[in-house]
Amino acid sequence: MTNGANMIGLTVCVNYAAELAVTLPVWRDSLDSLVVVTIADDRDTMQLCLRAGVGVYRTDAFTRDGAAFNKGRAMNEAIGSMLTRPQWLCVFDADILPPADWRAATAGIEAGNLYGAARWQDGITPISDPPDEMPGFFWLFHTRDPHLPRDPTFTSWQHAGNFDTVFKDHWPPANRIKLSIRLNHLGQPGQHWHGRGNRQKMLDMYAERERRGGDWRHEAI
């Protein structure tokens, strides 16, 4: 496969339109198509997408079953129709800004691998991720990848975390590859796992994890 292969983008934006307004033009112009997952009453995001000419998928999956911000379930709903045809799927966070020519780094990508990239905070400070992790701020994989789980595609959690850890484990470590792309992270890491404005829930979550000796399996739905 080459960087000329069909590539569709997927991102989540709920009450995060200001950040998406900065990153959306680059993603839109560098992908073959793009879908933004949001909620019905996020008018700012929907108006932004309308002006930009990108697709919108609205869902209440974020808060079903008492979840605070179930990003994985919402993404799983939106991704269903994307798996029906062979193509590359690029999943990214709304506050991640790529260089305009980032697709040049995808020349030679092969189905069977989960691709990630490095990120810099505000374009200045590199953000270090554990060596065995492939955080979900940027993923690239093929819809015919034999490692790709079909039902569900993403695991459901009470918040926006954990699903990426579970998802990337479907690929052996040798098939998790970092592309030579320098991504710019505009937001603050780990601030909105429970939705924008719910930082206290995140702090309570970490406190409960510590009480459980680091175990986070109880956070699944």
Buried (B, 14 or more C-beta within 10 A) or exposed (E): BEBEBBBBBBBBBBBBBBBBBEBBBBBBEBBEBBBBBBBEEBEBBBEBBEEBEBBBBBBEBBBEEEBBBBBBBBBBBBBEEBBEEEBBBBBBBBBBBBBEEBBEBBEEBEBBBBBBBBBBBEEEEEEEBEEEEBBBBBBBBBBEBEBBBEEBBBBBBBBBBBBBBBBBBBBEEEBBBEBEBBBBBBBEEEEBBBBEEBBEBBEEBEEEBEEEEEEBEEBEB
